[in-house]
Amino acid sequence: MAMARGFGPGRLCARPRSFGLRPFSAAAPVHGERKAPMRMTTEEAFVKTLQMHGIKNAFGIIGSAMMPISDLFPAAGIKFWDCAHECNAGMMADGYTRTTGKMSMMIAQNGPGITNFVTPVKTAYWNHTPLLLVTPQAANKTIGQGGFQEVEQMAMFKDSVCYQEEVRDHTRICEVLNRVIEKALHCSAPAQINIPRDFWTQVVEFPLPTGVKLERSAGGKGSTQKAAEILSQAKFPVLLNGAGVILSGAVETSVKLAEKLGAPVCCNYQHNDAFPGDHPLHVGPLGYNGSKAAMEMISKADVVLALGTRLNPFSTLPCYGIEYWPKDAKLIQVDINGDRIGLTKPVDVGIQGDAGLVAEDLLAQLAPGAGQSGRAEREKLIKEKKVAWAAELNSMDHELDDEGTTWNHRARQAAPERMSPRQAWRAIMRQMPKDAIMSSDIGNNCAIGNAYPSFQSPRKYLSPGLFGPCGYGFPSILGAKVGNPEVPVVGFAGDGAFGISINELTACGRGDWPPVTMVVFRNFQWGAEKRNTTLWYDDNFVGTELNKGVEYAEMAKACGLKGVKVGSVSELEEALKTAIEGQMQRKETTLVEVLLNQELGEPFRRDAMKAPVQIAKINASDMAA
């Protein structure tokens, strides 16, 4: 990870913003063109650089350290979305940028406001989301004295951004900001600019940055040629599409590549929108609670093209008792970041480059007969496995118990009138508009749903990503709606995860916040951890139970929103249909609280858990008075 901290001592020469200056102009300078020097304040220079890059949306909570620039936002055409908590603001920025492809900004008060960004910034880092993180800093004049709201803001984001730089002189504010923005775009990750607050309201005279547009690489000629040769000779090629396919706009190219090869296409874990779900070669997502059809197809591969994916180890773990990764297959891995190629699996050909450009070159270099070997049999098998999995998935009403455990059986007996998670998910999918954007959260009920949604176009599925933060589903769908006001959006979370971001109910109903639909699964437990407890800790439930007296739908009503509680399949379908209609036709935000039984699906970390062994024994009598 690159890091720079600027050069030279800071110089203080604060003057009133109106002193001898022309009125602020909202005319945006053009990126990539040289500009003439101009006289302005540092905050005007900062905002003009934002305009040059088209950054129109900022998420955060207002604070004195940012007010010199936020004062200019309305005149500049920048919308500041005032959230209830900075952590949620960061998740909103991630949802906005992932669904629009446009960069947004996180900004808040120095110190405690900025510390709340740590989780969403790391989330965006592993979601490969290019975001601008603006961290106003305690003033140079007093920093190091332990003053009000002072903390080392560079260190805390060191491993969560692709680039960070602190402004060390007020005359360099535009230079540094421009570089940070460009690094975020080039690396497809968050980047941080740290600005001492006493650098605002100072007068400067210099040209705004020219800006540099770097063309992305299509990979090395030799490696691309070798990969094309291997694919041309493959008898059972399989494509595995990752986030890079979405980020590079390569879905259509990957369709052409798959059709040329007659290859089934799996979507990498949590990237269900990386290939059109209605395409005959689409077989679904791999990984936790994914598609058995995808797992069975990739298990037969003699060549796997991992297109735009770092192959995170969690994303290819066994599931449903299937060890599906083809250990003897040749692996071609394409990633924009060369450091991640071959990091988790042995690679036969590694290509560092843009997924879309690499796919185009591979398609152009395939032999005329590529994909013809066994094509008819392969296409027949794809169809058979998809039909079989669809039928099996449709018949799966309940979760199984591991041998020696009985929790799911007991859960059904305890509340026979309540829906199971899978019954709820099938009802939801019957009502979801085909063009909807969907968010999910971390948790057992959301994880069970991984096998159900597919999408016809990219940038439609917001999963928390492999940093795995609880509380992602609600704020990310709010950010998605900001960027896509004409598209229906529906967020999903369990009641534990929703509790982390519930305070945004107080924010999203005010002002010009756009309407959303939020579904909260209510089973009164931290499901993933409870599942671990049933399997490895003999039902010794510690910290897994949630308050049964909390009424989420009523809380939504108390915040001026719509709220409805449902307990049956028919009620759920009607409530969701009405909520989406209300969102699109009446600008209503609705929380749908869904009562479920307490069945629990597969554990997240079967690979990392084992039964504990007690040796010294722990007794309460040993506690000191």
Residue pairs with C-beta under 8 A, 6 or more apart in sequence:
1 158
1 159
1 161
1 162
1 163
2 162
2 163
2 183
3 154
3 158
3 163
3 164
3 165
4 163
4 164
4 165
4 179
5 154
5 165
5 166
5 168
6 165
6 166
6 167
6 168
6 169
6 172
6 176
7 168
7 169
8 168
8 169
8 172
9 168
9 169
10 140
10 168
10 169
10 170
10 196
10 198
10 199
11 169
11 170
11 171
12 140
12 141
12 198
12 202
13 170
13 202
13 203
14 198
14 200
14 201
14 202
15 201
15 202
15 203
16 201
17 41
17 43
17 44
17 68
17 201
19 203
20 39
20 203
21 39
21 40
21 41
21 44
21 203
22 39
24 44
24 47
24 72
24 75
24 76
26 51
26 75
26 76
26 77
28 48
28 51
28 52
28 54
28 77
29 35
29 48
29 51
29 52
29 208
30 52
31 52
31 53
31 211
31 213
32 210
32 211
32 212
32 213
33 210
33 211
34 207
34 210
35 207
35 208
35 209
35 210
36 207
37 205
37 206
37 207
38 205
38 206
38 207
38 208
39 203
39 204
39 205
40 48
40 203
40 204
40 205
41 68
41 200
41 201
41 202
41 203
41 204
42 68
42 170
42 173
42 199
42 200
42 201
42 202
42 203
42 204
43 68
43 69
43 71
43 72
43 200
43 201
44 72
45 173
45 174
45 204
45 206
45 208
46 69
46 173
46 174
46 177
47 69
47 72
47 73
47 76
47 78
48 76
48 174
48 208
49 174
49 177
49 178
49 181
49 208
49 209
50 76
50 78
50 105
50 177
51 76
51 77
51 78
52 178
52 208
52 209
52 211
53 103
53 178
53 181
53 211
54 102
54 103
55 78
55 103
55 104
55 105
55 132
55 181
56 77
56 78
56 79
56 102
56 104
57 78
57 79
57 81
57 93
57 96
57 102
57 104
57 105
57 482
57 483
58 70
58 73
58 78
58 79
58 80
58 81
58 104
58 105
58 106
58 107
58 134
59 81
59 83
59 89
59 90
59 92
59 93
59 96
59 104
59 105
59 106
59 107
59 479
60 66
60 80
60 81
60 82
60 83
60 86
60 89
60 106
60 107
60 108
60 113
61 82
61 83
61 84
61 85
61 86
61 89
61 108
61 109
61 113
62 70
62 80
62 82
62 109
63 108
63 109
63 110
63 113
63 136
64 109
64 197
65 109
65 110
65 136
65 137
65 149
65 197
66 107
66 108
66 109
66 134
66 136
68 200
68 201
69 200
70 80
70 107
72 78
73 79
73 80
79 482
81 89
81 92
81 482
81 513
82 507
82 511
83 89
83 92
83 475
83 504
83 507
84 503
84 504
84 505
84 506
84 507
85 116
85 501
85 503
85 504
86 106
86 108
86 113
86 114
86 116
86 117
87 116
87 117
87 119
87 120
87 471
87 475
87 501
88 120
88 471
88 474
88 475
88 478
88 501
88 503
88 504
89 106
89 108
89 117
89 120
89 475
90 106
90 116
90 117
90 119
90 120
90 121
90 123
90 124
91 120
91 123
91 469
91 471
91 472
91 475
91 476
91 479
91 501
92 475
92 476
92 478
92 479
92 482
93 104
93 105
93 106
93 120
93 124
93 131
93 479
94 120
94 123
94 124
94 127
94 129
94 131
94 462
94 476
94 479
95 439
95 462
95 475
95 476
95 477
95 478
95 479
95 480
95 483
96 102
96 104
96 479
96 480
96 482
96 483
97 103
97 104
97 124
97 129
97 130
97 131
97 479
97 483
98 127
98 129
98 459
98 462
98 476
98 480
99 437
99 459
99 460
99 462
99 479
99 480
99 483
99 484
100 459
100 483
100 484
101 459
102 483
103 130
103 131
103 132
103 181
103 184
103 185
104 131
104 132
104 479
105 131
105 132
105 133
105 134
106 117
106 120
106 121
106 131
106 132
106 133
106 134
106 190
107 134
107 135
107 136
108 114
108 116
108 117
108 136
109 136
109 149
110 135
110 136
110 137
110 138
110 149
110 150
110 151
110 153
110 197
111 138
111 148
111 149
111 150
111 151
112 149
113 149
114 135
114 136
114 151
114 153
114 156
115 151
115 156
117 133
117 135
117 157
118 156
118 157
118 160
119 467
119 469
120 469
121 131
121 133
121 157
121 160
121 161
121 190
121 192
122 159
122 160
122 467
123 464
123 465
123 467
123 469
123 472
124 131
124 189
124 190
125 160
125 161
125 162
125 189
125 190
125 467
126 465
126 466
126 467
127 243
127 465
127 467
128 188
128 189
128 243
128 244
128 247
129 188
129 189
129 190
130 184
130 185
130 187
130 188
130 189
130 190
130 191
131 184
131 189
131 190
131 191
132 180
132 181
132 184
132 190
132 191
132 193
133 157
133 161
133 190
133 191
133 192
133 193
134 192
134 193
134 195
135 153
135 157
135 192
135 193
135 194
135 195
136 195
136 196
136 197
137 143
137 153
137 166
137 194
137 195
137 196
137 197
138 147
138 148
138 149
138 150
138 151
138 196
138 197
139 147
139 196
139 197
139 198
140 196
140 198
140 199
141 198
142 150
143 150
143 196
153 194
154 164
154 166
154 192
154 194
157 164
157 192
158 164
160 190
161 189
161 190
161 191
161 192
162 183
162 184
162 187
162 188
162 189
162 190
162 191
163 179
163 180
163 183
163 184
163 187
163 191
163 192
164 180
164 191
164 192
164 193
164 194
165 176
165 179
165 180
165 192
165 193
165 194
166 176
166 193
166 194
166 195
166 196
167 173
167 176
167 193
167 194
167 195
167 196
167 199
170 199
170 202
170 204
171 204
171 206
173 195
173 199
173 204
174 206
174 208
174 209
175 209
176 193
177 193
177 209
178 209
178 211
179 209
180 191
180 192
180 193
181 191
182 211
182 212
182 214
183 191
184 190
184 191
186 214
187 337
188 247
188 336
216 248
216 336
216 353
216 354
216 357
217 352
217 353
217 354
217 357
218 224
218 353
218 354
218 357
218 358
218 360
218 361
219 334
219 351
219 352
219 353
219 357
219 358
219 361
220 351
220 352
220 353
223 349
223 350
223 351
224 351
224 353
224 358
224 361
224 362
224 365
225 365
226 349
227 305
227 332
227 349
227 351
227 362
228 361
228 362
228 365
228 366
228 367
229 367
230 303
230 330
230 332
230 348
230 349
231 237
231 261
231 303
231 305
231 332
231 362
231 366
231 370
232 366
232 367
232 369
232 370
233 367
234 261
234 263
234 302
234 303
234 330
234 370
234 371
234 373
235 302
235 373
235 374
236 300
236 301
236 302
236 303
236 374
236 378
237 261
237 262
237 263
237 301
237 302
237 303
237 304
237 305
237 371
238 263
238 264
238 265
238 266
238 297
238 298
238 300
238 301
238 303
238 304
238 305
238 329
239 254
239 257
239 258
239 261
239 263
239 264
239 265
239 266
239 275
239 304
239 305
239 307
240 265
240 266
240 267
240 268
240 286
240 298
240 304
240 305
240 306
240 307
240 309
241 251
241 254
241 265
241 266
241 267
241 268
241 271
241 274
241 275
241 307
241 308
241 309
242 268
242 271
242 274
242 306
242 307
242 308
242 309
242 310
242 311
242 355
243 268
243 271
243 274
243 308
243 309
244 250
244 307
244 308
244 309
244 334
244 335
244 336
244 354
244 355
245 251
245 254
245 271
245 274
245 275
245 307
245 308
245 355
245 356
245 359
245 458
246 271
246 273
246 274
246 308
246 458
246 459
247 308
247 355
248 308
248 336
248 354
248 355
248 356
248 357
249 356
249 458
250 307
250 308
250 354
250 355
250 356
250 359
251 274
251 275
251 276
251 457
251 458
253 356
253 359
253 360
253 363
254 265
254 274
254 275
254 307
254 355
254 359
255 275
255 276
255 279
256 363
257 263
257 305
257 359
257 362
257 363
258 264
258 265
258 275
258 279
258 281
259 281
260 363
260 366
260 370
260 371
261 366
261 370
261 371
262 281
262 371
262 372
262 375
262 378
262 379
263 281
263 305
263 371
263 378
264 281
264 282
264 283
264 294
264 297
264 298
264 378
264 382
265 275
265 279
265 281
265 282
265 283
266 283
266 284
266 285
266 286
266 291
266 294
266 297
266 298
267 273
267 274
267 275
267 282
267 284
267 285
267 286
267 294
268 274
268 285
268 286
268 287
268 306
268 309
268 311
268 315
269 285
269 286
269 287
269 288
269 290
269 312
269 314
269 315
269 316
269 450
269 466
270 285
270 287
270 315
270 450
270 461
270 463
270 464
270 465
270 466
271 285
271 309
271 461
271 463
272 284
272 285
272 450
272 453
272 454
272 455
272 461
272 463
273 454
273 455
273 457
273 458
273 459
273 460
273 461
274 308
274 458
275 281
275 282
276 282
276 455
276 456
276 457
277 453
277 454
277 455
277 456
278 454
278 456
280 379
280 382
280 383
281 382
282 454
283 291
283 293
283 294
283 297
283 382
283 385
283 386
284 290
284 291
284 293
284 294
284 386
284 389
284 451
284 454
285 291
285 294
285 450
285 451
286 294
286 295
286 298
286 315
286 316
286 324
287 314
287 315
287 316
287 317
287 319
287 450
288 314
288 317
288 319
288 447
288 450
288 602
288 604
289 319
289 447
289 448
289 449
289 450
289 451
289 601
289 602
290 319
290 450
290 451
291 389
291 451
292 320
292 322
292 385
292 388
292 389
292 392
293 382
293 385
293 386
293 388
293 389
295 319
295 320
295 322
295 324
296 322
296 324
296 385
297 381
297 382
297 385
298 304
298 324
298 325
298 326
299 322
299 324
299 325
299 326
300 326
300 381
301 326
301 329
302 326
302 328
302 329
302 330
303 329
303 330
303 331
303 332
304 326
304 329
304 330
304 331
304 332
305 332
305 334
305 362
306 331
306 332
306 333
306 334
307 334
307 355
307 358
307 359
308 334
308 335
308 336
308 355
309 315
309 333
309 334
309 335
310 335
310 337
310 340
310 343
310 344
311 333
311 340
311 343
311 344
311 345
312 344
312 466
313 344
314 466
315 466
316 324
316 325
316 345
317 606
317 607
318 324
318 607
319 602
325 345
330 348
330 349
331 345
331 346
331 347
331 348
331 349
332 347
332 348
332 349
332 350
332 351
333 341
333 342
333 345
333 347
333 349
333 350
333 351
334 351
334 353
334 355
334 358
334 359
335 341
335 350
335 351
335 352
335 355
336 352
336 353
336 354
336 355
337 352
338 350
338 352
341 347
341 350
341 351
341 352
342 350
351 358
393 451
393 452
394 426
396 422
397 420
397 422
397 423
398 408
398 412
398 420
398 422
398 599
399 408
399 420
399 421
399 422
399 448
399 599
399 600
399 601
400 408
401 407
401 408
401 409
402 535
405 534
405 535
407 530
407 531
407 534
407 539
407 598
407 600
408 599
408 600
411 597
411 598
411 599
411 600
412 420
412 597
412 599
414 597
414 598
415 597
415 598
417 567
418 567
418 595
418 596
418 597
419 427
419 567
419 568
419 569
419 572
419 594
419 595
419 596
419 597
420 596
420 597
420 599
421 444
421 445
421 448
421 449
421 521
421 523
421 596
421 599
421 601
422 448
423 569
424 445
424 521
424 569
424 572
424 594
424 596
425 448
425 449
425 452
426 452
427 569
427 572
427 573
427 576
428 449
428 452
428 492
428 519
428 572
428 576
429 452
429 453
430 573
431 573
431 576
431 577
431 580
432 438
432 453
432 490
432 576
433 488
433 580
434 456
435 456
435 457
435 460
435 487
435 488
436 460
436 487
436 488
436 489
436 490
436 580
437 459
437 460
437 461
437 462
437 477
437 480
437 481
437 484
437 487
437 488
437 489
437 490
438 453
438 460
438 461
438 462
438 477
438 489
438 490
438 491
438 492
439 461
439 462
439 463
439 472
439 473
439 474
439 476
439 477
439 480
439 489
439 490
439 491
439 492
440 446
440 449
440 450
440 461
440 462
440 463
440 464
440 472
440 473
440 491
440 492
440 493
441 464
441 470
441 471
441 472
441 473
441 474
441 491
441 492
441 493
441 494
441 497
441 498
442 464
442 468
442 469
442 470
442 472
442 497
442 528
443 470
443 493
443 494
443 496
443 497
443 521
443 526
443 527
443 528
444 494
444 527
444 528
444 530
444 531
444 600
444 601
445 494
445 521
445 523
445 527
445 596
445 601
446 473
446 492
446 493
446 494
446 497
446 521
447 528
447 601
447 602
447 604
448 601
449 492
453 461
455 461
462 472
462 473
462 476
462 477
462 480
464 470
464 472
464 473
464 476
470 496
470 497
470 500
471 493
471 497
471 498
471 499
471 500
471 501
472 493
472 497
472 501
473 491
473 492
473 493
473 497
473 498
473 501
473 518
474 491
474 493
474 498
474 501
474 502
474 504
474 518
475 501
475 504
476 491
477 489
477 490
477 491
477 516
477 518
478 491
478 504
478 508
478 513
478 516
480 489
481 487
481 489
481 514
481 515
481 516
482 514
485 514
488 517
488 580
488 583
488 584
489 516
489 517
489 583
490 516
490 517
490 518
490 519
490 576
490 580
491 516
491 517
491 518
491 519
492 518
492 519
492 521
493 501
493 518
493 519
493 520
493 521
494 520
494 521
494 523
494 527
495 520
495 521
495 522
495 523
495 524
495 546
495 550
495 552
496 525
496 526
496 527
496 546
498 518
498 520
498 552
499 546
502 552
502 555
505 555
505 556
505 559
505 561
505 591
506 559
507 513
508 516
508 561
508 589
509 559
509 560
509 561
509 589
513 589
514 587
515 582
515 583
515 587
515 588
515 589
515 590
516 583
516 589
517 576
517 579
517 580
517 582
517 583
517 589
517 590
517 592
518 589
518 590
518 591
518 592
519 576
519 591
519 592
519 594
520 552
520 591
520 592
520 593
520 594
521 594
521 596
522 552
522 565
522 593
522 594
522 595
522 596
523 596
523 597
523 598
524 545
524 546
524 547
524 548
524 598
525 544
525 545
525 546
525 598
526 543
526 544
526 545
526 546
527 598
527 600
527 601
528 603
528 604
529 543
529 544
530 541
530 544
530 598
530 600
531 600
531 601
531 602
531 603
532 603
532 605
532 609
533 539
533 540
533 541
533 542
533 544
534 600
535 603
535 609
536 609
536 610
536 611
536 612
537 611
537 612
551 565
551 593
552 563
552 565
552 591
552 593
553 563
553 564
553 565
553 591
553 592
553 593
554 563
555 563
555 591
556 562
556 563
556 589
556 590
556 591
557 563
561 588
561 589
561 590
561 591
562 579
562 582
562 588
562 589
562 590
562 591
563 590
563 591
563 593
564 575
564 578
564 579
564 590
564 591
564 592
564 593
565 593
565 595
566 572
566 574
566 575
566 592
566 593
566 594
566 595
567 595
572 592
572 594
575 590
575 592
576 592
578 590
579 588
579 590
579 592
582 588
582 590
583 589
583 590
603 609
